Amino acid sequence: MSKNFETIPVDVNGERVLVSVRLSGGEEEVGLREYSFSKVAGAIEAVAKEFTTVFRKLKPDKATVEFNVALTIETSELAAVFFDASGSGGLKVTLEWGKTPDKE
């Protein structure tokens, strides 16, 4: 791995998964502990809920959301990064209507 990335063990619902993470700060021994995926899953859930709220308001016939999630270590915890200053990450939203949406 490059010096900006490291493979670490992550607990996903009791299963050990190896994940490549980007190191965001100074040097830290990240490979010596096991991290939980729950905060990353919580971040994904929060983003999905926000989109659900928007889709309920816009009422498309079909909606698709694609987003890239990078993983990083911040304050000794695994974190999700949806966008960062380097321009990595991305978000694609597609909304489709078979008819004109209701106007309020």
KAKAJO-V239585 format. One record per residue. RES is the residue in one letter. SS is DSSP state (2 for helix, 1 for strand, 0 for the rest). PHI is phi in whole degrees, -180 to 180 (* if undefined). Layout:
# KAKAJO-V239585
RES/SS/PHI
RES/SS/PHI
This chain:
# KAKAJO-V239585
M/0/*
S/0/-73
K/0/-71
N/0/-91
F/1/-129
E/1/-147
T/1/-92
I/1/-130
P/1/-80
V/1/-130
D/1/-86
V/1/-120
N/0/51
G/0/85
E/1/-103
R/1/-86
V/1/-124
L/1/-90
V/1/-130
S/1/-86
V/1/-121
R/1/-90
L/1/-85
S/0/-96
G/0/-121
G/0/-72
E/0/-65
E/0/-153
E/0/-80
V/0/-86
G/0/-78
L/0/-88
R/0/-125
E/0/-105
Y/1/-104
S/1/-99
F/0/-86
S/2/-61
K/2/-69
V/2/-66
A/2/-61
G/2/-63
A/2/-66
I/2/-64
E/2/-62
A/2/-63
V/2/-65
A/2/-61
K/2/-63
E/2/-63
F/2/-65
T/2/-60
T/2/-60
V/2/-65
F/2/-65
R/2/-64
K/2/-74
L/2/-81
K/0/53
P/0/-72
D/0/-71
K/1/-149
A/1/-137
T/1/-132
V/1/-126
E/1/-125
F/1/-143
N/0/-94
V/0/-124
A/1/-94
L/1/-109
T/1/-141
I/1/-104
E/1/-133
T/0/45
S/0/64
E/1/-127
L/1/-75
A/1/-134
A/1/-93
V/1/-121
F/0/-88
F/1/-144
D/0/-143
A/0/-64
S/0/-79
G/0/90
S/0/-77
G/1/94
G/0/174
L/1/-146
K/1/-129
V/1/-121
T/1/-123
L/1/-119
E/1/-131
W/0/-125
G/0/-85
K/0/-138
T/0/-69
P/0/-64
D/0/-60
K/0/-101
E/0/-105
